[in-house]
Amino acid sequence: MKILVLNGPNLNLLGEREPEIYGTLTLDQLNTQLVEYIQNSYPAIQLDLFQSNHEGTLIDKLHEVRNTHDAVIFNPAAYTHYSIALRDAIAAIDIPVVEVHLSNPDQREDFRKTNVIRDVCTTHFQGKGLQSYIDAIDYLATGA
């Protein structure tokens, strides 16, 4: 099984950006912990990692992996709330996409409660920091 972890805008600033909301873990540290988790828990799974601040690049990556990967774990970040283009890209590919968020957008500012992505994703995990990603890996690995 091949899984892509796809991270959206501003996640390259993890550890610096609003640590009271997103924690102090950097993106590199998050990625390292995900790779270690896969190696220890599901060594047969290949985990690929990608981050972009650009909507079109994220769309291109979703299109690209539709024929090379079995699933995507996607943190669309702020694009969650308004990117119909990303929503349509997810709907257009025939592999599971699991939405993840470090924080819980449903418990934050009102504008973050709008989610245009969720209904085209297989499931979602949010509000648990790194554990949101691990829960997504477990979900995909076990077919839960």
HUGICOR-V566571 format. One record per run of one state. SS is the DSSP state (a for helix, b for strand, c for the rest). FROM is the first residue (numbers start at 0). LEN is the number of residues. If there is no record, write none. Layout:
ss;from;len
SS;FROM;LEN
SS;FROM;LEN
This chain:
ss;from;len
c;0;1
b;1;6
c;7;3
a;10;3
c;13;5
a;18;4
c;22;4
a;26;15
c;41;4
b;45;6
c;51;3
a;54;11
c;65;5
b;70;5
c;75;1
a;76;5
c;81;2
a;83;9
c;92;3
b;95;6
c;101;3
a;104;3
c;107;2
a;109;4
c;113;4
a;117;3
c;120;2
b;122;4
c;126;3
a;129;13
c;142;2
